[in-house]
């Protein structure tokens, strides 16, 4: 704190303070100045500890947070299994014949003579 002040400078400040405030007030001023510096140090330490604990708590919360899986833009489209065959570029399957028509063709009888 007093990096650039040497012994002679501090002695000069003490003598001026002794002359200005007197020998009775100087101890009271020193005591109140010491209390004030102690309070400031305590408050700054409390503030630093609070900030550090909040940062640590945020790190813990981030490490415990479960993130949902990220969607792949290609997979977000309609899956190929659910796409219609025409969209996939395949040919439509042949139409299924009714069972009665298939039986009449196997027997060789014309369709109109079934009745």
N, C-alpha and C positions, 0 to 999 in steps of 0.2 A: 504494500500500500504506500509506503514511504520510500519507494525505490530511488528517487532522485534527491530526497532530503537527507542530509548528513547530520552529524551530531551538532555542529554549530548552528545550523538552521533550526533544528528542533529546540535547542536551548534558547535561541532568540524568540521563538514563538511562545515558549513557556514564560519567559520574562515579560513579554508584552501582555500575555493573558493575566499574569499575576498583578501587573500594574493596573490593567483595566478592571478586572473583577475583584481584586483584593484577595487576601489570604483566607478569608472565611468562606467566600463563595466558590473558590476554585475547586475544592474537594467535592462540593455538591454538583458542580457542572461536570466534573470528570465522571462522577458516579452516574449521573443521568445520561451522559454521552455513552458510557459503557453499557448501560441497560438498553439504550436505543440501538446500539450496534448488535448486541446479543439478540434482541427482538427481531431485527432485520435479518440476521443470519438464520434464526429459527424459521422465520416466515419463508425465506428463500429455499431452505432445505425442505420444508413441508411442501412447497410448491413443486420443487424438483421431484420429490418422492411421489407426489400425486400424478405428475405427468408420466413418470417412468412406470408406475403401476397401471395407468390407463393404457399405455402403449403395450405393455406385456399382456394385459387382459384382451386387448384387441387382437394381438397375435394368436392367443389361445383360441379366441372365438373364430378367427379365420381358419385355424387348423382343424377345428371341430366341425366347421360348417360343411355340410354335404351338398355339393353342387350337383344339379341334375345333369345327366349326360347331354353333351352337346349334339344337336341334330346335324347329321350329314346332309348337305344341300341336295345331293343326288338321292339319298334315301328318303328325303322328305317328299319326293314325288310319289305318285301312285306306284306301288310295287307291281312288277311285271306279271305276277300270278293273278292279280285282280283286274288287269287290263283286258279289254275285249280282244278277241283274236284279230279283228281287223286292224286295231291299233298296232299290234305286234308285227303286222305284215304277213301273216299266214293266211292260207286259203280257208274259206268256210268249210266245215265238215259236210259231207253229203247228207241230204235230208233222210230221215228214218222213215221207212215205209210202215204203214199200219199193219198189224199182225194178220188181219183177214186178207189183205192183198197178197202178202207173202205166201200164205197157205194156198190161195187159189192159183198162184203162179206155179207152185211146186206140183200141184195135181194136174196142171195142164188145161184146166177148164177156163173158159173165158169169164171175165168178171161179171158180165151181165147175166150169165146162166146160173149164178150161185143161188138165187132165190128159189 
